[in-house]
Structures are given as C-alpha cells and as structure tokens.
Amino acid sequence: MLANAANNETCSTNIGNSSSRLCNQKMVKEEQELANRPDNTAFTQQRLPAWQPMLSAGIVIPGFVLIGLAFIGIGVALFVTSRSIQVLELDYTGLEQNSPCFKCTYPNVSNCVCDLDFSIDSLFKGTVFFYYGLSNYFQNFRKYGVSKDDVQLSGDLTNFKSPSDTCSPYVYDRNNQPIVPCGSIANSMFNDTFQLFQKINGTKTLVPFDGKGIAWWTDYNIKYRNPSVTPLKNAFNSTVKPIFWSKPAYELDTSDPANNGFINQNFLVWMRRAALPNFRKLYGRIDEGVYAQGLPAGSYSLAITYNYPVLSFGGRKKVVFSNVSWMGGKNEFLGIAYLVIGSLCVLMSIVMLIVYAKFKFPEED
Amino acid sequence: MARESEEPGMAKTSKVKRQRKKKPKENKTRTVHANLLYDNAKGEENPNRNYANNKIKTTKYTVLSFLPKNLFEQFHRFANVYFVFIALLNFVPVVNAFQPELALAPVVFILSVTAIKDLWEDYRRHRSDQEINHMDCLVYNRAERRYVERYWKEVRVGDFIRLRCNEILPADVLLLSSSDPDRLCHIETATLDGETNLKQRQVVRSFFDLDCDFDPLKYNGIIECEKPNNDLNRFRGYIIHRSGQRDALYKENLLLRGCTIRNTEEAVGIVIYAGHETKAMLNNNGPRYKRSKLERQMNVDVFWCVIILLVMCLFAAVGHGLWMFQYGDKRPVFDVLSPEGTDLSPIMSAIYLFLTMIIVFQVLIPISLFVSIEIVKICQVYFIHQDMDLYDEETDSHLQCRALNITEDLGQMQYIFSDKTGTLTENKMVFRRCTVAGVEYSHDANARRLAMYQEMDSEEEDCTSHGGTLPRRDSVTSHQSARVVLRSQSTKSHRRTGSRAEAKRASILSKHTAFSSPMEKDITPDPQLLDKVNECSSQMDFMRFHNQPMSQLPSDLADIIDFFIALTICNTVVVSSPNQPRQKVRMRFELKSPVKTIEDFIKRFTPSRLTSGSNSSSSSSLITNRSSNRGCSSLLSSPSAESTLTKLDEEQPPRGLEHSFGPVPPCYNGKAWNLEDGELRYEAESPDEAALVYAARAYKCSLVGRLPDQVTVELPHLGKLSFELLHTLGFDSTRKRMSVVVRHPLTDQITVYTKGADSAIMDLIKPPDTGSSKGKRQKKIVSRTQNYLNLYAADGLRTLCIAKKILSKEQYACWLQHHLQAETAIQGREELLFDSALRLETNLQLLGATGIEDRLQDGVPETIASLRKAGLQIWVLTGDKQETAVNIAYACKLLDPEEEILTLNADSQEACALLLEESLHYIQAKFLCSSTDQAAKAFHSNFAPFEIYPSSSPSSSSHTTPFTVLRLGLVIDGRTLAYALDKSLEDKFLAVARSCRSVLCCRSTPLQKSMVVKLVRNKLKVMTLAIGDGANDVSMIQVADVGVGISGQEGMQAVMASDFALPRFRYLQKLLLVHGHWCYSRLANMILYFFYKNAMFVALIFWYQFYCGFSGSAMIDQWYLIFFNLMFSAFPQLITGTLDKDVSAETLQQLPQLYVNGQNSEEYKPYMFWMNMIDAFYQSLVCFFIPYFAYADSDVDLFTWGTPITTLALLTILVHLGIETKTWTWMNWLSIAFSTALFFTVALCYNASCPTCYTPSNPYWTMQRLLQDPLFYLLCVITPVAALLPRYFYRACQGTLFPSPVQVGRQLDKLPTETRRNILSLSRVKAGSALSPKPPFLSLSKPSPKGCNKKDQRSFPSSETSQGPALQTDEQGQRSPLGPADSNKGPLDLYTIVPTEKDTLPYTKDTPKLPGEPRPPSTKDSECLGKTLEASDVSLSGWITSTPLLSQTGSVQLNLPPAQCVKYTRNSDQRLKSDHSVHPAQRTEQGAEQSLHTTL
C-alpha cells in the first residue's frame, strides 16, 4: 500500500505530456502483478512498537535502592510479627535416661503412659495450637506416598473388598482378608495420645484439646468419606484393620462416634503426608473455656500414651505448643530473608555507584 | 494398406529377436516400441510394460501405511526414541515414577504434532498429484484411429500423443511430427529451469520430410535410448527403422514433461519416459536438509545434558543405597516392602532407583526443544519472506528460503564466495565499443547514452555514492531526448538504475522477451563505422550487380561486413514478433523455399553437394529417399551418411553458383525496414548474444529470421540475404567459443564464423605469414586488436573476439566425415563432438573484437563495503579474464585503490609453489610492519585491519593464532589456481589468501570454484557462503555452508541448488547483517534459555532428594512436572525466540561491525552453557530453599509445599526470560501474562476437579488454599528477586560499565533518530575501533622496529603510489609478446597488472591520442629501486608487484570526485615525504619493466 502511494506521488509530481498516461498504466499493471509483494504491516516487518528496557546506571541504581528499601520494610514487619509468636517444644522420645518416657522405650512394653511435666512462665496467648512432631521420619518416601487407595478412602465399598494394588504390600493380611484402610500410610498412623493437665496447687485440671477442624475442610467433607452404612462397623465386615493398628478404623475415637472411620481428624491429618522428614502435625487446639485466651503461666503435665516406635530408625518425637499469627507459625527465616535481600540490593546499588563513578564519569567527560 | 497389415507381424518377429538380444543390455538402455502394435495383445507381451506409467505419486504415505511409516520416520530422530523409552519405562512397576499414561502424554503430543504436520503436507501432495494425474491429453487410439482424450495418468510409454499449442507436456516425448513447416516445435521451459525464452525442438530426422500428417499406424521404428536420468541437457539414443537404418536422437528431439508448447499448432510424439521416470520428476528433489552450526553446537550440549542427567541419577542411586543401608535390618515404618513382601537389598533398590530417577529427571533433556526450534525457524523464515526490503518490485520476487533450518547460519558467516557476472553485475550486457580489423570504434555517443542511464541513477542516489560512476556525469548533460523524460518518471519512484526501471517497463509491455531493455537494444552506432558499413555494403551491392567476385572488395571493408555478419549469425538467437507474441517470423524468399527445396539445392549443387552434416543437413539423405519414391511414408530407408560422403569425395569444384541463390530483390526501403525492424524481437539464450545482435542491428545489419538450416540477415543496400546454416557448434565453457558454419550467399564460400573469449580465439588465430603484405596486415590487426582487448578489459568490459575462416570444399568434406561419425556415436558422443569442434576451429582469421559492458548491480559497492566491515572475507570467483575481473573488482570496491595487490600467475607447479612462498614471506614482513605501524598511524583507522578470530576449533596449529587481514588483495588466475589447489600447495595458498583482504580468482571453472570453497571451509573451519546466479555456480553453492542463488536472468539452476534465493545481490546485506544476526541471536538465546530452564526445574527435584531419602519422590505434582515445558513455559520463549531484536535493523545495517558478534559465536559459546547451568543450579537452590526454610518446622504437607515451589520456579523462569528479552512488544507481555494465567487456571481447575483421582499426589484444593495464604505471596515476591539478583546485577554491570558492542548498538537505538544518525556518522570510524575490544594481535615473534619501519616505508608508499593511467602505448604493446600463447615464457609468468580506475578510462582511451601518450619510465630509477629491494632483508623480487592505482597526472585527478582527489594527493604527498629513497612511481614502472609479459 505504501509503495502504491509513493507511486501516486511520483506520478503526480512528474506530470508530463505523455508520462501521466503511462504512469496510470503502470500503476494498474503493478497492482495486478505484484502478487508476491509482502504485507507491509508492523508485524510482518518486525516493527512492532516495543519497550526496550535499558540497563543503564541511571535506571538500575535507583531501581535497586527502591527494591532494597521495600524489602527491608517487609522484612522488618515479618520479623517483628514472627518474634511475637510463642513456641514451646518438648521432646519426649525418651532417649535420655532422665527422660520421663525412657521407661517406655524398652521393647515389649505396651500401653506405657508417661507424664511430661513442664511449666509456662508467662501467659501463652491463645489460641494455642498443640502439635506432635516427628523427626527423621520420611513420610515423603516415594513408595510410602503411593501406598494408599483414595477410592477406598472415599468410602467406595468395592474397594473395601478389593483394595487397589497401590496399597501393596498392605492390601491383604495373611488370611487374605482385605485390609481397610489399606496401604502403608494408614498402616503407619501415629497412635500416641496426649492429655494435658494444668497443675494448680497439686490438682490436675484437664486442659481440653479441641480435635475438631484440625484437618482440611475439604478432606473432612469431600475427599474422605465413610461408607453410608449404619452402623459404620458393618461396612468393615470381612475386612481387617491395618496390621500396626490396635483398634479398627470405626473405633478410632471412642468419645465421639462422628469422629470415626475415614473422617477421623487425626487420621486425616496423618494421611496428609508431610513434605519434609522433620515435621509436626496438628493434634488439637486449646480454645475452650478459660484456656480460650491462652495457657496461663503455671506448671502443666502432659500425659502421653507412648505407642509409636521411632527409635528403630533414629526418629524423635516431640510435642509443640504454639500460637499463630496472620502468617502462620513462628518462622523468622522469611523476615531475615527479606532483610538480607533488601540489604543486598542496596549494597549492590552502592557498589555500582562507586564503580560507575570511578570508571564511567571520567570517560564521558 | 498392404504394407500396413504386414507391419505388426514383422515388428513382432523382429521384436522377439531384439528382445532376446537386448536382455543383457537391458541395464544400459531403454527400448521403446510403439504401443499401438500391442493394443490387442496381452499385457505381458508389451515390451514397454516394465516402464513406469505416467501416474505420479509424490505422497509418502497411504491411509494404511501412514501410522507405521510416519512413526518409523519420526523414530529416526534419536530424541524421540529416548522419550518413548522413558515413557515405556514408566510402565515397569518397579521403577515407575509417574502415572504411566500421563508419562506418555508429552511424547505422544510431540509425535502427534509432527504427524499431523506430515499428514497435512502429504494430503496436499496427494491433492496436487490427483490434479496433475487427471489432466487431459490426446492419445492415439488404434481402435478409433484417432486421438482421444485421456487422463495424464493413463499415458504409457510408447503412446503417441498429440500436443496443441500452449499445452503442457504430460511426459517426456520424442518429437515425431510438427505442424511447423520447418518441423520445429517451440517449447518454454520456465517450469523446469525458469527460462522464459523459447527453445526449439526438432522433429526426428527421419520424420523430417513428411509432407502429410504423421500417421501413427505407419510408425514402426524402435527407439533405443538411455535409461531415465535427471540430466535435462542430455538425451542420446537412436531410432531403428524397419529397414535397419539408424538415426541418432538428440536432446533437440525430446520434449520434456512440464514444458509448454508454444508457437506450434500441433505436434505429435511418442512417449519415451513417463511419470516418475521423466527428467523433470527425476530432477525434483525434496527440500534440502542441512544442519546449522548452532545446531551442531547445541547437540554437543544436549549430550552434556545427558551426562549431567546420568550423574544426577547415579548420585541419587548411590545416595539411596546408602540411605537404605543405614537402616540395616530394622525397617522403618515408612519403608515399604516390595509387593511380594520381600525385602529389597540396598543395591537392588539403588539400581531400580537409578531408572526411576531417569524418568523423574527426564525433563532435563528438553523434549520440546526440537519442536520449539522448528517452530521458531518457521517463523523466522516467514519474517524473512515478508521483509519488504528484500522484495524486488520489478521482478515481483522476494527472497525465498529454500532450506528452512539454517536461518541462523546466516548470522555466522565468515567467508563469502561470490560469482561476478550476474551476481555483482546486472548480467545486462550492453554493447559498448568494438574494434574491427585493428581499428577501434570508440562509440562515444553510445558511451554517452549509457552514461545517461547511469545519470538517472546517480540523481537518485546519495551524493556520496560510488566514485566509479561519477566521472561520467559531465558527458550526460547535453544529451536530452524524449526518452529521458519518459525514463525519469519511472526511475524516481524507486531508487533503481534507469536500466532496471526500463527493463520493467519493457517487460510490462512485452512480458516474455529477456535481455531486451532499451539500454540493451538501442545502441547508438559509431558514425565512422556506420559510414564504412554503408560504403561496404553499397560496394558489395554494386559488385553483385556486376557479377564481380566479392574478393575484390577492399579487405578492411570485407572485414567489416564479415564482422557484422558474424555478430548477426554466430549465435542462437531466435527472432519473434511482439505483435503476435511467440509467433516466429518467417522470412522465406520466393526463390529460396523452405527445407523441402533443399532437394532443389542439391540438384543445383550436384554432383553431391555439401549438404549433409548439420543438424538440418541430413535432409540430403531424405531427399535422396524421396527421389526414390517414398512419398509421404515415414518409413525411410535412406542411404546412410557414408554414401553421401563418398559422393562428397568425388565432388568437383562448384561453378556458377551465383545464379542459384536467390538474388534478393533490391527493394531496400528505409521506411519499410524500420517498420519491420521495430517489430522484431530477439530471444537469446545468453545476454551477450542479444547484445551483439542488437549491436549489429544498430548498423542496419539485422537478423530477420532463423531457421534450423538458414539464417536470414538484412543488410543495407543488399537487402535480405540467406545464409545456409551448415553447422552450429554451440558454446561450451571449455572451448569458450561457438562457431557457425555457413555458406556465404554472395561468395558461395563455406565460411566458419567463430565468436569467443579472446583467450580462446587468439590462440587459434592463424599465424600470419610475414612474407606477404596480407600477412603483415594480419599481424598488425592481431597485435592492435590484442592491444584494444587489453584496453577493454582494463575498462571492465567483457571482450569477445570474432574470427572467421574459409574452408575449401575438400577440407569441409574431410571434417564433415569425422563430424558425422561423432554425431551418431552413442558412447562418448560429447567428447567426439568436442574434438570435432576443435578440429574445425583452427587457423582462424581475426576480424575484430567487441567490448560489452556488464554493469554493476545497484548498491554492490556499498554492500561489499559494509559486508567487509562486518568482518566477512569476500572472495570473487569468476570465469572472466583477469583484467576484466580486476576492474570490476575495483569498481565494486572489492579491491581498494589503496591496497596492494598480489598477482599470482604461474604456469607450472613449481613456479606456483615459489610464488606462494614469496608471497608468504612478503606478507609476513608486511605483517610485522603493519602491526607496529598501527599505533603510530591513526589515519588508517578508516581501514583498520579486521581482527578475525578463527572459530573455536582451528584445523592446524599454525592457524590457532588470530591473524590480521592485511590491506592486500590477491588475484589469481584459473591455471595458477589449479596448481595452488594441489594437495601440496593448498596450505600455503590458504595462508596467503587468508591474510589478504580480498581474493579474486579469475578464469576459474565451476569445479575450481567449488574446490576453493571446499578448501576454505574444511581447512579453515569457517562458515562459508556462496552466492551465484548461473549454472556454473551450482557446485559452489552446494558445497558452501549456505548457498545463495540470485534469481536473475540466467535461469533457475542456481536458485534450485541454493538455500536462499535473492532477487539482487545487495539484499545480501540485510539478509546477513539483519536477519542473519537476528536469527542467530534469537535462536542462540532461546537454546541457552531452554537448557537453563530445564536444568533449573529439574534441579529443584534433585535437591529434594536429599530430604526424601533419595527415593525419587517429587514435591512437584507430576502434572506440573510433565506439562511445565509443554505448556506453562512454552509460549513466552517462542515469542521471544521469534520476535526479539537485540539491535534494530537500522543500527545493524549502519554498524556492520555488530555482525562479528555472530561470527565469533558470542551469543552462544561453550562456556555459556555452563554458566547457564551454574545459574540454573543457583536459582533452583534459591527456589528450593527459601520455601524450605519458610516452611521448616511446620505442618505443611508435601504438595502444599511443592506447589509454591512450582509457582516460584515458573515465575523465576519467566522473569529470567524477561531479563533476557531485549525488546518488549505487546506480544511478549501477553505471552508472559498468558503463561502465568494459564498456570494458575490449570492449577485451580486441576485441584478442583477430582477429589479421589491423580494418585499419588491427589492435590485436591491445594492451590485454592495456597491462594489464601499470605506466606505464598510473600514467597512469590522474594524468591524470584533473590534468584535473579546475581544475573540481573551482572547484566546491569555489563550493560552500564562494560557494554558489549551489541549493547552499545542497543543504546544507540534508544537515542532519538536524529542524535543517532549524528553519532553514527561521526563515529563510523570510531565505532569500529571502539567496538573491537581486543588490540591487534601480533603473531610474529621478532619485531625489529627499525627494519620494520624501513619495510614499511617501502611497502606503504607502494600501496599508495600514484601512477599514471599507465595505458600501454603502442610501443609497448608491440614490444610485448602477444598474449599468453607466446612461447617465450620463463618459469614464472610474470604479470604486472596496472589497474586503472575505471572512471579515468573513457577520457584517456576514448581520445585517440594513445600513441602519443608520454611515458615516464626510467631504467635508471628502476635499477635504483631494484637495489633498494635487494638491500632490504625481505627477499622480495618483482614477482609480486604491488600495483597501486593512483594517478599522478593532473588530468586524471581532475576526474576524480573532489573529496577523493584531495585525499589521495594528500596521502601520497605524505608518503612521498616520509619516503626519501624510492620514488613511488618508479617502483611500479620497474615492475613493469621487469615483467616479461605485460598484459596491459
């Protein structure tokens, strides 16, 4: 199109006696003939308007400073927030002789209960979350992670009879009875139980754990379902409980019949595999009655039913009390990271400024 | 009728016999019988049954075979096999990592994309096959006894088909009959070779003489011919008639499939080759596959990726083994036993894990890399196609990329090998001047006319344009004509030469005639010569009337008329008339009736006239046949050629022939002539021919008709004369000449007119008999002509010599006998014909010579200058003679007047070796000087030597050091080149050649061209580009890394062989500097990015292995893992890879130095891969450990932790791309936004779709929850910043403090246009030095500054010395032996070329004061110089003569453009002052004196 316009121009400027006629002729011809002419668009000619970020000192140095300052700001805020979070971690593996749970580490001890005494100096602001933690425990082991049957766990009775192969080798027991819930994850479910008592003047007051809603809402309501059989026990007919389990799935929580089967909160929490070998899992919240505002200062005793063996693979067990902020549990890392990166940015800008001043300015003069 | 009925039977018996005979010969020839005879018989009896039918099938697949065949082909690519292997590995339960079906997805996706593409292409081929197969043609049907319509696919070998005008040939057909009275058929071969001129094809000789229509039923010949082959220009065979007579078949008898019948109402032929066996189909090769340098480099790094992958897998496997081992017998609760319940030993698990890890880490080998590269290349090709700047409006053609996968090679070229004619020049041959019988006719008016075209041009161009054309300006102004006005309007619209604008107009008016722009046609005759022609012809007319023998004509006049007759008839030009396009003009005279009357001619010529022999002359035998009552039967049993010859032997001298030739009615009428003349149109095969015919026409000696057996010429006063054409010995590149044998109608002598390259002709001139006056005259003519030839060559004109020879009847008969034998031979026919031609073309009598100007193409000097600035070495390989080539080289700025020229001419191997040795010494000496010299002399900065760093892997140790290209030019001729290319010398030759700035190989054969390219490519390990336009460049184009064809006027062979086809040479600049640079930098960056991206992503999983017991577990969901490359991160990199421009096109063209970037592979060096890898590992560490620590000691679950990592990785990767993207268009923004959005959309949908699916990850509602988590956003901000900080910092530092040339270019882009232009114009010099970061390298170890300076003083002045136009005076010309044929050669053939600037020539030469030119040689001076030379420590004799080009005479300086003039004088002054010992001019003189042969 452009070229035609140009031709037009030429023609009009060059009007001679004979040339104008020729010119017209030529134009007509051209229009017909130039079938191969490329499109003259910004796209085809690669002339699209474009922004060219130029890494010149004038832009880079202020840019670095700005980013650095912003990061330092965020970092400070995060750090302060994280500082305000209180955490209390108590290891109860029982490896040490003086540990109250040492007695439970002997082999062939069953139904061992140990009391872990501790005290809180100041008010542990609520809501307090209570976690149990395992170290050196590889829930993220690949074959371990595969070993479950999601369909069975969603309450499909056909998979009660014949669980998926993925659960192997925890599909059938020696009598060829299907295991429900099958698979390694379910089989290895954490089965220590905890009871917290506040010791006031020698008397123990139970601090109740709220075990409801500790699992994901979607897990409890959608992903995991009990078969719609009442009573729940009947659904588990002709199946066996997982080998390591002491109680069948429908009797996990004797206190609350609604907290049994696959929608038992602790079961759900366990089934959500931890990302890293040192992890904690939520056991309950302390949000009832007087403890809704937090744990008052004082001494406490944690009664632990010590069932879960970890010593064979060098694992550790712990319990954690923690309150949370808007950004989750206590983690100073992120604040520090922001501060470090922010400072680095500022530092780099200074370095660049110095180098730039040293090398560039004389030259430009 | 009775005869007919017995025919089949006879044929059958003979067939049986022949078949039996033929069995063993089957593999050599093909026998074709007429199908008609077997119509009723069963299929098996048809002897043609084994030949391919005419149905073509170019498809690769059928419906059934598609899947297996396509898969099979795809699995030829190793990567595909690898990915399928990995996918299949997933089906093994022990090692599987992903859902097996899912793991198949990527490879299936990649395979199916390719399969769909293949399917579509195949379908299109199928459609076009169908279309072609169902075209109609007329095939003779025996039952109906007429031609019936058939589909093309039904045509079989042996069928008779009838072709009408403008029909396309369905198969290769032997022409048996034509409606044309001359038994000709014209075809247009545009679809085969792109040539639009008509070609003549002839009816097979035995069928030549049919009066009535050809009747297939009467045909009973058997054709024996070659097996199908793809040589379009060869067809050999013979036809055996029932009588046993054999007739040879030539390519002139064969009509090729795909050609179009023109000008011929009807033709009949028999199908020889059909379908896939036709020459056209056999020539139809698929697209070429080349692997680019970048791709080779990439493959190395892919290999490294494999190594890295294996190392990582091994590491993980060992780690896993150890991890398992630490638990010993105590199995932890989270360990899972094998399905059988047995325990796996740590070693076994490690082995299984190794395989699992290969699956998990497979992303490291970029599966989509190959597909992405293909897509990007297709887009790049699209953009190159679409570039307006590479589009030629006049020819309506744009650049074609014929090889799709080497676009990036264009950005890495180091050497350019160019053809000259048609590539650097227009290949528009314009008659410029001529010399006849030793008298020069300077054609001043014609020069002015040509200058006018140039003027049109230069008005348009910037004032700074090439000096080469400027001096002509002053001659233009006076000449004003109506044509000028017309022309000016057409040129202004686009900056083209007037000639091209004219050519366009001409081509619009008459589309088809090539070589006929007004510039080529309208030659202004030289008045002096015109007078002589008129005088001559009137005398001849007079003589004819008075029956005086023509020999009484004064010999100079006779020469003139012979000269023009030779120009007119010694060619293959066909005459046509534009009013009836493609209608041949028939010029028959009453008394000289067409072919049939040859019988009459024979009678008159009896006994046994000399008629047979030429391609038409077999008619003699036909005539004899005819007289033996054959009637119109085609069954000819003519006496063999031998019998004719026997008659010839006993022939008597002819007498009284005059009467027999139709004295043309002397009805010469100027007006009529003019009218007629205006209507004639010449269709020539080569532009030279056309130019000469048009030139002759300007002298009223015009070609009016050409038939196979006669040429009709119209002469002033004499009217139309018909020359009986006895033979045409066509042009070939070995002989470098063509000849016609005619019978002169006026003298009745058998005359050979030969036209050819001067070197070829001058050797064949009959040694003059010095005794007679005639001999003396001859000698004088020869020497003078030689002199003028040299002048012409110096002027850059193409020279052709015209000679003639008169044969006695006996001589002719003798020659004819041999020639006929040669013609009918099947084996070695070419060689025999060649020998036969050599026998004829001896003892010629020189008539004169012509100078044809081949004008430079538009913009060639600028293109060459800028390509050279871009660090490209340009070699010109041409078949032209040395002087012409050198002058064109000067004109196109390939050679610089300021540089020294090494000329290598040797005539023996030893001499060549010696010469090379000397050159090498000289160069080394000069090298030392120039490098020390550099610092001191800043004025050289303009032509600062280029630093060329050989590619990473130099061939030999001697080449490892960087070398400086000196300001030296090397000129070598074909013969010396042959020696230099010998194994023993090639290294030396290369050493010399590579240190020269430009190399010019003259008189090189096509084979030598390709050998040179191959040598440079293989020995120096450089990227080579060959550009050419003609068939002689094909081999060179094919050998080079990138072959470029110019789609010019010389047909399409070069284009067919090329990877890229350009309409004009100057487009090479943008193609290389802009598109090459872009393609290279885009692809290089994209590939590096690909490696980075995959490594970065995979490393995340690798780090995780340390936290999951090396179990092959991944925190990234398998979907993300598999589709990350394919979907989430795919689009932005494609967009960037396609559209990114590191520097704008304008800057790239204005600063060609930026091209060095690609030559040195600076965008993608091996270390960069590793830097990218390290960066990738660093970034992945950041992306892994920031979330790791952020979520440490929390209750985060696996995929709630893994999904943020995926997101962070994606963001980091995208921002990384952002850093590497130089230009952001809306498409870049869009693609990045799209990628991010796509990831989140897919993640959200995926995480919401199914609560129980996607084991093992089962990421239900993960993303949704993450989006509510502030921590997630905090991570998204800090991680990419932390990951990219080092890279960004590095880039920022580099960009600000130590910008690379490319970055400087980019910064220039940012400036406002005005400022930029100023800077560029100011810093054109400065930029060169500023941009080349490294100092000149000095490789020789003992620089002695003193000696250096001394040498320097010697060498530099010589390079700048001024020298008079140095046109050789008569004195010298006569003294110097004539041409290279002289026996007086020493071991070295010493040449001194004294090139003179083209511009100055018209003024010195056009004025005929040559003999008087003062000559300033002084032997004293030269002796003095000789001493100085000896004194210097370099043993440099005068063999290598530096030949500067500068005039010291004031007259020449005046002709130079003012600026240059001033500069030159100043420079030379400076030199003169600095140099006291040697006077510059003397040195060259001395060289001239010393040399044994002076060519100028």
Interface residues (C-beta under 8 A of the other chain):
Chain A: A3 A6 N7 T10 C11 T13 N14 G16 S18 S19 L22 C23 Q25 K26 K29 E30 E33 L34 A35 N36 R37 P38 D39 N40 T44 Q45 Q46 L48 P49 A50 W51 Q52 P53 M54 L55 S56 A57 V60 I67 F71 I74 L78 Y131 G133 Y137 F138 Q139 N140 F141 R142 K143 Y144 G145 V146 S147 K148 D150 V151 L153 S154 D165 T166 S168 P169 S184 N187 S188 W216 T218 D219 I222 K223 F244 V269 R272 R273 A274 A275 L276 P277 N278 F279 R280 K281 L282 P309 S312 F313 G315 W326 M327 G328 G329 N331 F333 L334 A337 Y338 I341 L344 C345 M348 M352 V355 Y356 F359 K360
Chain B: A97 Y327 K330 R331 P332 V333 F334 D335 V336 L337 S338 P339 E340 G341 T356 F383 H385 Q386 D387 M388 Y391 E393 D396 S397 H398 V485 L486 S488 Q489 S490 K492 S493 H494 R505 I508 W1078 Y1107 C1108 G1109 S1111 G1112 S1113 M1115 L1139 K1141 A1145 I1186 Y1188 F1189 A1190 Y1191 A1192 D1193 S1194 D1195 V1196 D1197 L1198 F1199 T1200 W1201 G1202 T1221 K1222 T1223 W1224 T1225 W1226 M1227 P1251 T1252 C1253 T1255 P1256 N1258 Y1260 W1261 R1265 D1269 P1270 L1271 L1274 L1275 V1277 I1278 V1281 A1282 L1285 F1289 R1291 A1292 C1293 Q1294 G1295 T1296 L1297 R1306 Q1307 D1309 K1310
